[in-house]
Structure formats: structure tokens, C-alpha cells
Amino acid sequence: MKAKIKVMLKKSILDPQGKTVLHAIQDMNIGNFSDVRIGKYIEVSFNNSNLDSAKSEIDDICKKLLSNPVMEDYDFEIEEIN
Amino acid sequence: MKAKIKVMLKKSILDPQGKTVLHAIQDMNIGNFSDVRIGKYIEVSFNNSNLDSAKSEIDDICKKLLSNPVMEDYDFEIEEIN
């Protein structure tokens, strides 16, 4: 199976990296951009025949390893691949 | 509109950060994990009433600003939000 995980700063937390990229885009004079937020995207390949236990494993590693629960939110999808 | 952009190292390029996370997951003794790859996830909010021109704007900033085309591939979806 493959899990696709997104980890983003919580909405209430300022994202200076995103702000910097927003200013760079605005300096390029293309379009009308209002906000940029930058996070992490993680693809994990693993074997597990049971979808529920796969979800709980991925939830576990998101909480313990991939995100900082004080500042970040995570979200994932699991794809079954044969 | 909102663009959701993923930037990943090309498949042929080693991802040492991903390897480190893979070893950390394996040390936790949960499940049977075989690969981890880490990239960036970027959400961009902007105004554009035309979907085709929105796509070309986002493609432009991905090429010029958000990815390194020598080492990275990008991929995006655009959502219309009112």
C-alpha cells in the first residue's frame, strides 16, 4: 500500500516561508495571488493487507514522527497497490 | 482559486531524508515499511476567473520558483473556490 501524507502548519500559525514565496510571486507580476502556505508531502510504501490497521499505523507514525502536533496538522490518504 | 502543488525529488534521485525517516519508522517496530520519500506541499490562493490561464500561471511559478527542474518533478491540482 501507499500512504500520501500532507503535513501543514496549523492555520492560526504564521508561515514566514510561505509569505516569502508570496512576495517572490508578486514580484514576478503574474496574476493576483493572495496567500501561500508551505508544508511537507510524504509518500510511504508499506505492506499491510488490512485497511483499518494500515490507517492506524500511518496515524501512529504521523503523530509520533512526521508532525509536531503542537504546531502542525496532518492529513493522509491510503492507496491500495498490488 | 486554490492550487495544491506537490514537489518531489525525481524517482531516480536518492532521498536521504526519506531514508532516515524510513529507518526511524523501522526502529519503532510497527508494520512492514519499505520506502519513504519526502517532498514539499504548497497551497496557493489566487484570483483568476479562467481555468486555462490559472493553470498556465501555476505552471509558470512551479517552473520558475517552486521546483528545481534538474532534480524535482511537480504536479498540481486547481480547485475553484467561491
Backbone of each chain as nested JSON, in Angstrom:
{
  "chains": [
    {"id": "A", "residues": [
      {"number": 1, "name": "MET", "atoms": {"N": [0.837, -1.196, 0.0], "CA": [0.0, 0.0, 0.0], "C": [0.871, 1.244, 0.0]}},
      {"number": 2, "name": "LYS", "atoms": {"N": [0.253, 2.34, -0.388], "CA": [0.99, 3.591, -0.389], "C": [0.171, 4.634, 0.375]}},
      {"number": 3, "name": "ALA", "atoms": {"N": [0.819, 5.325, 1.309], "CA": [0.133, 6.395, 2.026], "C": [0.679, 7.723, 1.538]}},
      {"number": 4, "name": "LYS", "atoms": {"N": [-0.215, 8.663, 1.288], "CA": [0.185, 10.011, 0.868], "C": [-0.196, 10.966, 1.987]}},
      {"number": 5, "name": "ILE", "atoms": {"N": [0.817, 11.514, 2.615], "CA": [0.614, 12.294, 3.836], "C": [0.96, 13.759, 3.592]}},
      {"number": 6, "name": "LYS", "atoms": {"N": [0.087, 14.645, 4.05], "CA": [0.387, 16.085, 3.997], "C": [0.512, 16.6, 5.418]}},
      {"number": 7, "name": "VAL", "atoms": {"N": [1.551, 17.342, 5.674], "CA": [1.725, 17.958, 6.991], "C": [1.826, 19.459, 6.785]}},
      {"number": 8, "name": "MET", "atoms": {"N": [0.904, 20.205, 7.389], "CA": [0.88, 21.665, 7.209], "C": [0.905, 22.339, 8.578]}},
      {"number": 9, "name": "LEU", "atoms": {"N": [1.473, 23.546, 8.637], "CA": [1.341, 24.354, 9.843], "C": [-0.137, 24.612, 10.091]}},
      {"number": 10, "name": "LYS", "atoms": {"N": [-0.557, 24.642, 11.362], "CA": [-1.951, 24.977, 11.673], "C": [-2.289, 26.356, 11.106]}},
      {"number": 11, "name": "LYS", "atoms": {"N": [-3.575, 26.537, 10.775], "CA": [-3.995, 27.79, 10.132], "C": [-3.687, 29.025, 10.977]}},
      {"number": 12, "name": "SER", "atoms": {"N": [-3.713, 28.866, 12.305], "CA": [-3.525, 30.026, 13.181], "C": [-2.059, 30.426, 13.299]}},
      {"number": 13, "name": "ILE", "atoms": {"N": [-1.151, 29.601, 12.726], "CA": [0.279, 29.883, 12.885], "C": [0.848, 30.542, 11.639]}},
      {"number": 14, "name": "LEU", "atoms": {"N": [1.58, 31.631, 11.841], "CA": [2.196, 32.349, 10.724], "C": [3.172, 31.447, 9.977]}},
      {"number": 15, "name": "ASP", "atoms": {"N": [3.222, 31.617, 8.645], "CA": [4.105, 30.806, 7.815], "C": [5.058, 31.74, 7.062]}},
      {"number": 16, "name": "PRO", "atoms": {"N": [6.193, 32.09, 7.682], "CA": [7.1, 33.067, 7.064], "C": [7.672, 32.583, 5.734]}},
      {"number": 17, "name": "GLN", "atoms": {"N": [7.885, 31.257, 5.596], "CA": [8.4, 30.724, 4.336], "C": [7.378, 30.959, 3.217]}},
      {"number": 18, "name": "GLY", "atoms": {"N": [6.103, 30.713, 3.533], "CA": [5.027, 30.957, 2.572], "C": [4.935, 32.43, 2.198]}},
      {"number": 19, "name": "LYS", "atoms": {"N": [5.058, 33.31, 3.209], "CA": [4.998, 34.754, 2.958], "C": [6.121, 35.176, 2.008]}},
      {"number": 20, "name": "THR", "atoms": {"N": [7.312, 34.626, 2.21], "CA": [8.454, 34.968, 1.365], "C": [8.183, 34.553, -0.082]}},
      {"number": 21, "name": "VAL", "atoms": {"N": [7.646, 33.34, -0.246], "CA": [7.331, 32.857, -1.594], "C": [6.235, 33.726, -2.217]}},
      {"number": 22, "name": "LEU", "atoms": {"N": [5.233, 34.122, -1.403], "CA": [4.167, 35.0, -1.91], "C": [4.751, 36.304, -2.45]}},
      {"number": 23, "name": "HIS", "atoms": {"N": [5.676, 36.914, -1.693], "CA": [6.291, 38.159, -2.158], "C": [7.065, 37.931, -3.455]}},
      {"number": 24, "name": "ALA", "atoms": {"N": [7.755, 36.786, -3.545], "CA": [8.517, 36.485, -4.763], "C": [7.582, 36.339, -5.963]}},
      {"number": 25, "name": "ILE", "atoms": {"N": [6.426, 35.684, -5.738], "CA": [5.457, 35.536, -6.83], "C": [4.933, 36.909, -7.239]}},
      {"number": 26, "name": "GLN", "atoms": {"N": [4.608, 37.744, -6.236], "CA": [4.064, 39.068, -6.54], "C": [5.078, 39.916, -7.314]}},
      {"number": 27, "name": "ASP", "atoms": {"N": [6.366, 39.714, -7.016], "CA": [7.407, 40.454, -7.743], "C": [7.518, 40.015, -9.201]}},
      {"number": 28, "name": "MET", "atoms": {"N": [7.019, 38.796, -9.515], "CA": [7.09, 38.317, -10.893], "C": [5.994, 38.937, -11.77]}},
      {"number": 29, "name": "ASN", "atoms": {"N": [5.058, 39.653, -11.126], "CA": [3.964, 40.281, -11.881], "C": [3.159, 39.311, -12.725]}},
      {"number": 30, "name": "ILE", "atoms": {"N": [2.87, 38.127, -12.202], "CA": [1.902, 37.297, -12.908], "C": [0.713, 37.046, -11.993]}},
      {"number": 31, "name": "GLY", "atoms": {"N": [-0.469, 37.426, -12.458], "CA": [-1.696, 37.109, -11.746], "C": [-1.843, 37.828, -10.426]}},
      {"number": 32, "name": "ASN", "atoms": {"N": [-2.874, 37.415, -9.693], "CA": [-3.314, 38.104, -8.496], "C": [-3.318, 37.1, -7.349]}},
      {"number": 33, "name": "PHE", "atoms": {"N": [-2.17, 36.956, -6.706], "CA": [-2.002, 35.93, -5.681], "C": [-2.201, 36.52, -4.295]}},
      {"number": 34, "name": "SER", "atoms": {"N": [-2.897, 35.797, -3.42], "CA": [-3.186, 36.357, -2.101], "C": [-2.571, 35.583, -0.939]}},
      {"number": 35, "name": "ASP", "atoms": {"N": [-2.249, 34.317, -1.118], "CA": [-1.711, 33.57, 0.023], "C": [-0.933, 32.348, -0.451]}},
      {"number": 36, "name": "VAL", "atoms": {"N": [0.141, 32.039, 0.263], "CA": [0.895, 30.814, 0.0], "C": [1.186, 30.163, 1.348]}},
      {"number": 37, "name": "ARG", "atoms": {"N": [0.94, 28.867, 1.438], "CA": [1.33, 28.138, 2.651], "C": [2.114, 26.904, 2.239]}},
      {"number": 38, "name": "ILE", "atoms": {"N": [3.199, 26.658, 2.959], "CA": [4.113, 25.589, 2.566], "C": [4.156, 24.509, 3.634]}},
      {"number": 39, "name": "GLY", "atoms": {"N": [4.026, 23.282, 3.198], "CA": [4.073, 22.149, 4.128], "C": [4.922, 21.03, 3.561]}},
      {"number": 40, "name": "LYS", "atoms": {"N": [4.797, 19.859, 4.189], "CA": [5.555, 18.695, 3.728], "C": [4.613, 17.696, 3.087]}},
      {"number": 41, "name": "TYR", "atoms": {"N": [5.131, 16.971, 2.101], "CA": [4.367, 15.906, 1.475], "C": [5.211, 14.64, 1.56]}},
      {"number": 42, "name": "ILE", "atoms": {"N": [4.643, 13.587, 2.1], "CA": [5.424, 12.375, 2.355], "C": [4.709, 11.173, 1.757]}},
      {"number": 43, "name": "GLU", "atoms": {"N": [5.418, 10.395, 0.943], "CA": [4.865, 9.152, 0.408], "C": [5.523, 7.969, 1.09]}},
      {"number": 44, "name": "VAL", "atoms": {"N": [4.707, 7.088, 1.647], "CA": [5.217, 5.94, 2.391], "C": [4.698, 4.667, 1.738]}},
      {"number": 45, "name": "SER", "atoms": {"N": [5.597, 3.739, 1.399], "CA": [5.185, 2.437, 0.857], "C": [5.307, 1.384, 1.941]}},
      {"number": 46, "name": "PHE", "atoms": {"N": [4.293, 0.538, 2.063], "CA": [4.327, -0.486, 3.106], "C": [3.389, -1.633, 2.754]}},
      {"number": 47, "name": "ASN", "atoms": {"N": [3.578, -2.737, 3.458], "CA": [2.714, -3.902, 3.257], "C": [1.774, -4.053, 4.426]}},
      {"number": 48, "name": "ASN", "atoms": {"N": [0.49, -4.164, 4.106], "CA": [-0.497, -4.432, 5.145], "C": [-1.769, -4.812, 4.406]}},
      {"number": 49, "name": "SER", "atoms": {"N": [-2.319, -5.973, 4.716], "CA": [-3.479, -6.413, 3.946], "C": [-4.783, -5.841, 4.505]}},
      {"number": 50, "name": "ASN", "atoms": {"N": [-4.71, -5.226, 5.681], "CA": [-5.928, -4.738, 6.328], "C": [-5.957, -3.201, 6.35]}},
      {"number": 51, "name": "LEU", "atoms": {"N": [-6.989, -2.63, 5.728], "CA": [-7.038, -1.176, 5.59], "C": [-7.131, -0.458, 6.934]}},
      {"number": 52, "name": "ASP", "atoms": {"N": [-7.918, -0.992, 7.86], "CA": [-8.063, -0.336, 9.163], "C": [-6.757, -0.312, 9.931]}},
      {"number": 53, "name": "SER", "atoms": {"N": [-6.039, -1.455, 9.905], "CA": [-4.786, -1.471, 10.655], "C": [-3.745, -0.612, 9.938]}},
      {"number": 54, "name": "ALA", "atoms": {"N": [-3.822, -0.534, 8.594], "CA": [-2.928, 0.358, 7.847], "C": [-3.159, 1.801, 8.268]}},
      {"number": 55, "name": "LYS", "atoms": {"N": [-4.446, 2.191, 8.373], "CA": [-4.76, 3.569, 8.782], "C": [-4.206, 3.863, 10.162]}},
      {"number": 56, "name": "SER", "atoms": {"N": [-4.339, 2.893, 11.085], "CA": [-3.884, 3.188, 12.441], "C": [-2.356, 3.237, 12.503]}},
      {"number": 57, "name": "GLU", "atoms": {"N": [-1.662, 2.413, 11.678], "CA": [-0.199, 2.502, 11.62], "C": [0.26, 3.871, 11.113]}},
      {"number": 58, "name": "ILE", "atoms": {"N": [-0.383, 4.321, 10.022], "CA": [0.021, 5.615, 9.441], "C": [-0.291, 6.758, 10.408]}},
      {"number": 59, "name": "ASP", "atoms": {"N": [-1.456, 6.671, 11.065], "CA": [-1.814, 7.689, 12.044], "C": [-0.757, 7.756, 13.154]}},
      {"number": 60, "name": "ASP", "atoms": {"N": [-0.308, 6.579, 13.569], "CA": [0.717, 6.47, 14.596], "C": [2.023, 7.155, 14.188]}},
      {"number": 61, "name": "ILE", "atoms": {"N": [2.515, 6.848, 12.974], "CA": [3.8, 7.458, 12.587], "C": [3.636, 8.955, 12.308]}},
      {"number": 62, "name": "CYS", "atoms": {"N": [2.439, 9.384, 11.868], "CA": [2.219, 10.825, 11.694], "C": [2.338, 11.529, 13.034]}},
      {"number": 63, "name": "LYS", "atoms": {"N": [1.678, 10.963, 14.059], "CA": [1.682, 11.585, 15.387], "C": [3.067, 11.577, 16.012]}},
      {"number": 64, "name": "LYS", "atoms": {"N": [3.752, 10.419, 15.909], "CA": [4.986, 10.255, 16.673], "C": [6.225, 10.76, 15.957]}},
      {"number": 65, "name": "LEU", "atoms": {"N": [6.159, 10.821, 14.609], "CA": [7.403, 11.031, 13.875], "C": [7.325, 12.172, 12.861]}},
      {"number": 66, "name": "LEU", "atoms": {"N": [6.21, 12.237, 12.131], "CA": [6.209, 13.116, 10.959], "C": [5.69, 14.517, 11.235]}},
      {"number": 67, "name": "SER", "atoms": {"N": [4.9, 14.679, 12.282], "CA": [4.371, 16.02, 12.535], "C": [4.663, 16.44, 13.965]}},
      {"number": 68, "name": "ASN", "atoms": {"N": [4.656, 17.731, 14.165], "CA": [4.735, 18.299, 15.508], "C": [3.313, 18.714, 15.879]}},
      {"number": 69, "name": "PRO", "atoms": {"N": [2.632, 17.935, 16.729], "CA": [1.208, 18.171, 16.953], "C": [0.895, 19.521, 17.603]}},
      {"number": 70, "name": "VAL", "atoms": {"N": [1.907, 20.174, 18.168], "CA": [1.679, 21.5, 18.747], "C": [1.455, 22.534, 17.641]}},
      {"number": 71, "name": "MET", "atoms": {"N": [2.215, 22.401, 16.548], "CA": [2.167, 23.434, 15.507], "C": [1.578, 22.97, 14.19]}},
      {"number": 72, "name": "GLU", "atoms": {"N": [1.487, 21.652, 13.989], "CA": [1.132, 21.16, 12.656], "C": [-0.104, 20.262, 12.667]}},
      {"number": 73, "name": "ASP", "atoms": {"N": [-0.815, 20.277, 11.553], "CA": [-1.903, 19.331, 11.307], "C": [-1.472, 18.38, 10.209]}},
      {"number": 74, "name": "TYR", "atoms": {"N": [-1.956, 17.145, 10.267], "CA": [-1.663, 16.24, 9.17], "C": [-2.945, 15.636, 8.625]}},
      {"number": 75, "name": "ASP", "atoms": {"N": [-2.795, 15.014, 7.479], "CA": [-3.932, 14.517, 6.727], "C": [-3.352, 13.467, 5.781]}},
      {"number": 76, "name": "PHE", "atoms": {"N": [-4.011, 12.309, 5.643], "CA": [-3.443, 11.33, 4.719], "C": [-4.512, 10.543, 3.962]}},
      {"number": 77, "name": "GLU", "atoms": {"N": [-4.093, 9.99, 2.825], "CA": [-4.921, 9.046, 2.076], "C": [-4.105, 7.784, 1.899]}},
      {"number": 78, "name": "ILE", "atoms": {"N": [-4.805, 6.653, 1.85], "CA": [-4.114, 5.393, 1.615], "C": [-4.606, 4.788, 0.306]}},
      {"number": 79, "name": "GLU", "atoms": {"N": [-3.647, 4.405, -0.537], "CA": [-3.98, 3.766, -1.816], "C": [-3.569, 2.31, -1.755]}},
      {"number": 80, "name": "GLU", "atoms": {"N": [-4.436, 1.439, -2.224], "CA": [-4.042, 0.028, -2.287], "C": [-3.378, -0.23, -3.628]}},
      {"number": 81, "name": "ILE", "atoms": {"N": [-2.174, -0.773, -3.592], "CA": [-1.432, -1.062, -4.821], "C": [-1.083, -2.547, -4.826]}},
      {"number": 82, "name": "ASN", "atoms": {"N": [-1.321, -3.215, -5.933], "CA": [-0.976, -4.643, -5.987], "C": [0.362, -4.868, -6.686]}}
    ]},
    {"id": "B", "residues": [
      {"number": 1, "name": "MET", "atoms": {"N": [-9.334, 31.044, -6.467], "CA": [-8.997, 29.649, -6.699], "C": [-7.883, 29.222, -5.758]}},
      {"number": 2, "name": "LYS", "atoms": {"N": [-7.772, 27.922, -5.618], "CA": [-6.699, 27.415, -4.777], "C": [-5.94, 26.352, -5.577]}},
      {"number": 3, "name": "ALA", "atoms": {"N": [-4.611, 26.464, -5.608], "CA": [-3.798, 25.447, -6.264], "C": [-3.103, 24.622, -5.192]}},
      {"number": 4, "name": "LYS", "atoms": {"N": [-3.117, 23.296, -5.363], "CA": [-2.425, 22.4, -4.443], "C": [-1.277, 21.754, -5.197]}},
      {"number": 5, "name": "ILE", "atoms": {"N": [-0.074, 22.114, -4.818], "CA": [1.115, 21.736, -5.588], "C": [1.97, 20.761, -4.782]}},
      {"number": 6, "name": "LYS", "atoms": {"N": [2.4, 19.691, -5.447], "CA": [3.341, 18.759, -4.82], "C": [4.655, 18.829, -5.57]}},
      {"number": 7, "name": "VAL", "atoms": {"N": [5.747, 18.956, -4.861], "CA": [7.071, 18.942, -5.483], "C": [7.866, 17.8, -4.855]}},
      {"number": 8, "name": "MET", "atoms": {"N": [8.292, 16.86, -5.698], "CA": [9.027, 15.693, -5.194], "C": [10.348, 15.57, -5.94]}},
      {"number": 9, "name": "LEU", "atoms": {"N": [11.363, 15.004, -5.273], "CA": [12.591, 14.637, -5.975], "C": [12.24, 13.635, -7.065]}},
      {"number": 10, "name": "LYS", "atoms": {"N": [12.925, 13.7, -8.213], "CA": [12.699, 12.712, -9.265], "C": [12.975, 11.314, -8.73]}},
      {"number": 11, "name": "LYS", "atoms": {"N": [12.292, 10.317, -9.302], "CA": [12.403, 8.939, -8.795], "C": [13.839, 8.413, -8.829]}},
      {"number": 12, "name": "SER", "atoms": {"N": [14.619, 8.878, -9.833], "CA": [15.976, 8.353, -9.984], "C": [16.953, 8.948, -8.975]}},
      {"number": 13, "name": "ILE", "atoms": {"N": [16.494, 9.95, -8.207], "CA": [17.41, 10.635, -7.286], "C": [17.212, 10.125, -5.86]}},
      {"number": 14, "name": "LEU", "atoms": {"N": [18.319, 9.791, -5.205], "CA": [18.268, 9.307, -3.826], "C": [17.685, 10.356, -2.895]}},
      {"number": 15, "name": "ASP", "atoms": {"N": [16.916, 9.909, -1.918], "CA": [16.285, 10.818, -0.967], "C": [16.772, 10.466, 0.44]}},
      {"number": 16, "name": "PRO", "atoms": {"N": [17.899, 11.037, 0.866], "CA": [18.479, 10.668, 2.166], "C": [17.563, 11.007, 3.339]}},
      {"number": 17, "name": "GLN", "atoms": {"N": [16.794, 12.095, 3.214], "CA": [15.868, 12.476, 4.286], "C": [14.791, 11.389, 4.453]}},
      {"number": 18, "name": "GLY", "atoms": {"N": [14.287, 10.916, 3.299], "CA": [13.3, 9.836, 3.328], "C": [13.878, 8.561, 3.925]}},
      {"number": 19, "name": "LYS", "atoms": {"N": [15.122, 8.233, 3.546], "CA": [15.777, 7.025, 4.083], "C": [15.904, 7.102, 5.6]}},
      {"number": 20, "name": "THR", "atoms": {"N": [16.253, 8.283, 6.093], "CA": [16.397, 8.467, 7.539], "C": [15.066, 8.242, 8.248]}},
      {"number": 21, "name": "VAL", "atoms": {"N": [13.992, 8.801, 7.66], "CA": [12.672, 8.609, 8.258], "C": [12.275, 7.135, 8.197]}},
      {"number": 22, "name": "LEU", "atoms": {"N": [12.597, 6.464, 7.071], "CA": [12.294, 5.026, 6.952], "C": [12.971, 4.234, 8.077]}},
      {"number": 23, "name": "HIS", "atoms": {"N": [14.261, 4.521, 8.33], "CA": [14.956, 3.811, 9.402], "C": [14.304, 4.1, 10.758]}},
      {"number": 24, "name": "ALA", "atoms": {"N": [13.891, 5.344, 10.967], "CA": [13.236, 5.697, 12.233], "C": [11.936, 4.933, 12.395]}},
      {"number": 25, "name": "ILE", "atoms": {"N": [11.168, 4.793, 11.3], "CA": [9.907, 4.039, 11.368], "C": [10.204, 2.573, 11.668]}},
      {"number": 26, "name": "GLN", "atoms": {"N": [11.223, 2.025, 10.982], "CA": [11.555, 0.612, 11.205], "C": [11.992, 0.373, 12.646]}},
      {"number": 27, "name": "ASP", "atoms": {"N": [12.671, 1.354, 13.238], "CA": [13.088, 1.218, 14.643], "C": [11.899, 1.226, 15.599]}},
      {"number": 28, "name": "MET", "atoms": {"N": [10.755, 1.765, 15.16], "CA": [9.574, 1.801, 16.022], "C": [8.864, 0.448, 16.066]}},
      {"number": 29, "name": "ASN", "atoms": {"N": [9.283, -0.48, 15.191], "CA": [8.659, -1.808, 15.155], "C": [7.155, -1.793, 14.942]}},
      {"number": 30, "name": "ILE", "atoms": {"N": [6.67, -0.916, 14.067], "CA": [5.265, -1.041, 13.682], "C": [5.2, -1.308, 12.192]}},
      {"number": 31, "name": "GLY", "atoms": {"N": [4.592, -2.424, 11.83], "CA": [4.318, -2.731, 10.427], "C": [5.557, -2.991, 9.606]}},
      {"number": 32, "name": "ASN", "atoms": {"N": [5.323, -3.096, 8.296], "CA": [6.326, -3.556, 7.361], "C": [6.512, -2.481, 6.283]}},
      {"number": 33, "name": "PHE", "atoms": {"N": [7.379, -1.507, 6.574], "CA": [7.532, -0.354, 5.695], "C": [8.723, -0.536, 4.77]}},
      {"number": 34, "name": "SER", "atoms": {"N": [8.565, -0.155, 3.5], "CA": [9.641, -0.405, 2.546], "C": [10.252, 0.856, 1.932]}},
      {"number": 35, "name": "ASP", "atoms": {"N": [9.529, 1.97, 1.933], "CA": [10.095, 3.156, 1.301], "C": [9.401, 4.42, 1.807]}},
      {"number": 36, "name": "VAL", "atoms": {"N": [10.186, 5.485, 1.95], "CA": [9.627, 6.789, 2.299], "C": [10.274, 7.824, 1.393]}},
      {"number": 37, "name": "ARG", "atoms": {"N": [9.459, 8.688, 0.81], "CA": [10.018, 9.801, 0.035], "C": [9.366, 11.094, 0.51]}},
      {"number": 38, "name": "ILE", "atoms": {"N": [10.193, 12.116, 0.656], "CA": [9.705, 13.358, 1.253], "C": [9.8, 14.498, 0.252]}},
      {"number": 39, "name": "GLY", "atoms": {"N": [8.716, 15.238, 0.132], "CA": [8.697, 16.373, -0.78], "C": [8.029, 17.572, -0.133]}},
      {"number": 40, "name": "LYS", "atoms": {"N": [7.709, 18.558, -0.966], "CA": [7.051, 19.756, -0.465], "C": [5.603, 19.783, -0.924]}},
      {"number": 41, "name": "TYR", "atoms": {"N": [4.751, 20.367, -0.094], "CA": [3.359, 20.558, -0.45], "C": [3.045, 22.039, -0.293]}},
      {"number": 42, "name": "ILE", "atoms": {"N": [2.529, 22.664, -1.337], "CA": [2.338, 24.113, -1.324], "C": [0.906, 24.437, -1.71]}},
      {"number": 43, "name": "GLU", "atoms": {"N": [0.226, 25.227, -0.882], "CA": [-1.119, 25.694, -1.227], "C": [-1.065, 27.165, -1.579]}},
      {"number": 44, "name": "VAL", "atoms": {"N": [-1.587, 27.509, -2.755], "CA": [-1.529, 28.874, -3.237], "C": [-2.955, 29.361, -3.484]}},
      {"number": 45, "name": "SER", "atoms": {"N": [-3.318, 30.514, -2.885], "CA": [-4.641, 31.101, -3.144], "C": [-4.489, 32.272, -4.096]}},
      {"number": 46, "name": "PHE", "atoms": {"N": [-5.364, 32.342, -5.096], "CA": [-5.258, 33.43, -6.069], "C": [-6.585, 33.658, -6.76]}},
      {"number": 47, "name": "ASN", "atoms": {"N": [-6.689, 34.809, -7.428], "CA": [-7.897, 35.13, -8.187], "C": [-7.632, 35.0, -9.662]}},
      {"number": 48, "name": "ASN", "atoms": {"N": [-8.482, 34.229, -10.333], "CA": [-8.395, 34.139, -11.786], "C": [-9.688, 33.477, -12.221]}},
      {"number": 49, "name": "SER", "atoms": {"N": [-10.427, 34.127, -13.125], "CA": [-11.727, 33.563, -13.49], "C": [-11.6, 32.501, -14.579]}},
      {"number": 50, "name": "ASN", "atoms": {"N": [-10.41, 32.399, -15.194], "CA": [-10.24, 31.484, -16.317], "C": [-9.343, 30.301, -15.935]}},
      {"number": 51, "name": "LEU", "atoms": {"N": [-9.864, 29.102, -16.03], "CA": [-9.125, 27.929, -15.565], "C": [-7.841, 27.69, -16.369]}},
      {"number": 52, "name": "ASP", "atoms": {"N": [-7.913, 27.888, -17.693], "CA": [-6.716, 27.65, -18.513], "C": [-5.597, 28.623, -18.161]}},
      {"number": 53, "name": "SER", "atoms": {"N": [-5.954, 29.896, -17.987], "CA": [-4.897, 30.857, -17.672], "C": [-4.402, 30.606, -16.241]}},
      {"number": 54, "name": "ALA", "atoms": {"N": [-5.293, 30.141, -15.34], "CA": [-4.858, 29.791, -13.988], "C": [-3.829, 28.672, -14.041]}},
      {"number": 55, "name": "LYS", "atoms": {"N": [-4.112, 27.647, -14.846], "CA": [-3.164, 26.536, -14.97], "C": [-1.817, 27.009, -15.469]}},
      {"number": 56, "name": "SER", "atoms": {"N": [-1.833, 27.922, -16.48], "CA": [-0.544, 28.331, -17.03], "C": [0.216, 29.206, -16.038]}},
      {"number": 57, "name": "GLU", "atoms": {"N": [-0.511, 30.011, -15.231], "CA": [0.168, 30.8, -14.186], "C": [0.844, 29.888, -13.161]}},
      {"number": 58, "name": "ILE", "atoms": {"N": [0.098, 28.875, -12.706], "CA": [0.647, 27.979, -11.676], "C": [1.831, 27.19, -12.248]}},
      {"number": 59, "name": "ASP", "atoms": {"N": [1.685, 26.742, -13.5], "CA": [2.78, 26.025, -14.135], "C": [4.041, 26.9, -14.173]}},
      {"number": 60, "name": "ASP", "atoms": {"N": [3.827, 28.165, -14.495], "CA": [4.913, 29.136, -14.555], "C": [5.631, 29.274, -13.208]}},
      {"number": 61, "name": "ILE", "atoms": {"N": [4.87, 29.474, -12.126], "CA": [5.54, 29.662, -10.833], "C": [6.17, 28.352, -10.343]}},
      {"number": 62, "name": "CYS", "atoms": {"N": [5.585, 27.199, -10.733], "CA": [6.226, 25.93, -10.362], "C": [7.59, 25.832, -11.018]}},
      {"number": 63, "name": "LYS", "atoms": {"N": [7.644, 26.15, -12.314], "CA": [8.904, 26.045, -13.064], "C": [9.943, 27.035, -12.573]}},
      {"number": 64, "name": "LYS", "atoms": {"N": [9.491, 28.299, -12.355], "CA": [10.468, 29.354, -12.115], "C": [10.843, 29.499, -10.649]}},
      {"number": 65, "name": "LEU", "atoms": {"N": [9.955, 29.062, -9.748], "CA": [10.141, 29.445, -8.353], "C": [10.097, 28.267, -7.388]}},
      {"number": 66, "name": "LEU", "atoms": {"N": [9.145, 27.353, -7.599], "CA": [8.883, 26.361, -6.547], "C": [9.664, 25.063, -6.706]}},
      {"number": 67, "name": "SER", "atoms": {"N": [10.107, 24.749, -7.918], "CA": [10.83, 23.488, -8.082], "C": [12.172, 23.731, -8.761]}},
      {"number": 68, "name": "ASN", "atoms": {"N": [13.062, 22.791, -8.553], "CA": [14.325, 22.782, -9.273], "C": [14.189, 21.735, -10.377]}},
      {"number": 69, "name": "PRO", "atoms": {"N": [13.991, 22.158, -11.624], "CA": [13.645, 21.2, -12.681], "C": [14.736, 20.162, -12.963]}},
      {"number": 70, "name": "VAL", "atoms": {"N": [15.943, 20.407, -12.496], "CA": [17.008, 19.414, -12.685], "C": [16.78, 18.194, -11.786]}},
      {"number": 71, "name": "MET", "atoms": {"N": [16.307, 18.446, -10.571], "CA": [16.198, 17.362, -9.589], "C": [14.773, 17.009, -9.197]}},
      {"number": 72, "name": "GLU", "atoms": {"N": [13.829, 17.897, -9.477], "CA": [12.487, 17.706, -8.922], "C": [11.403, 17.669, -9.991]}},
      {"number": 73, "name": "ASP", "atoms": {"N": [10.346, 16.924, -9.701], "CA": [9.133, 16.934, -10.521], "C": [8.023, 17.619, -9.73]}},
      {"number": 74, "name": "TYR", "atoms": {"N": [7.126, 18.297, -10.439], "CA": [5.978, 18.851, -9.719], "C": [4.689, 18.397, -10.369]}},
      {"number": 75, "name": "ASP", "atoms": {"N": [3.62, 18.646, -9.631], "CA": [2.313, 18.145, -10.014], "C": [1.311, 19.027, -9.27]}},
      {"number": 76, "name": "PHE", "atoms": {"N": [0.258, 19.494, -9.919], "CA": [-0.698, 20.32, -9.168], "C": [-2.141, 20.071, -9.582]}},
      {"number": 77, "name": "GLU", "atoms": {"N": [-3.041, 20.41, -8.656], "CA": [-4.476, 20.442, -8.952], "C": [-4.973, 21.838, -8.621]}},
      {"number": 78, "name": "ILE", "atoms": {"N": [-5.983, 22.27, -9.381], "CA": [-6.575, 23.577, -9.092], "C": [-8.027, 23.384, -8.676]}},
      {"number": 79, "name": "GLU", "atoms": {"N": [-8.382, 24.015, -7.544], "CA": [-9.769, 23.958, -7.066], "C": [-10.393, 25.318, -7.213]}},
      {"number": 80, "name": "GLU", "atoms": {"N": [-11.619, 25.34, -7.719], "CA": [-12.315, 26.628, -7.784], "C": [-13.063, 26.845, -6.476]}},
      {"number": 81, "name": "ILE", "atoms": {"N": [-12.827, 27.975, -5.845], "CA": [-13.494, 28.284, -4.572], "C": [-14.214, 29.611, -4.73]}},
      {"number": 82, "name": "ASN", "atoms": {"N": [-15.46, 29.675, -4.293], "CA": [-16.184, 30.957, -4.409], "C": [-16.19, 31.717, -3.088]}}
    ]}
  ]
}
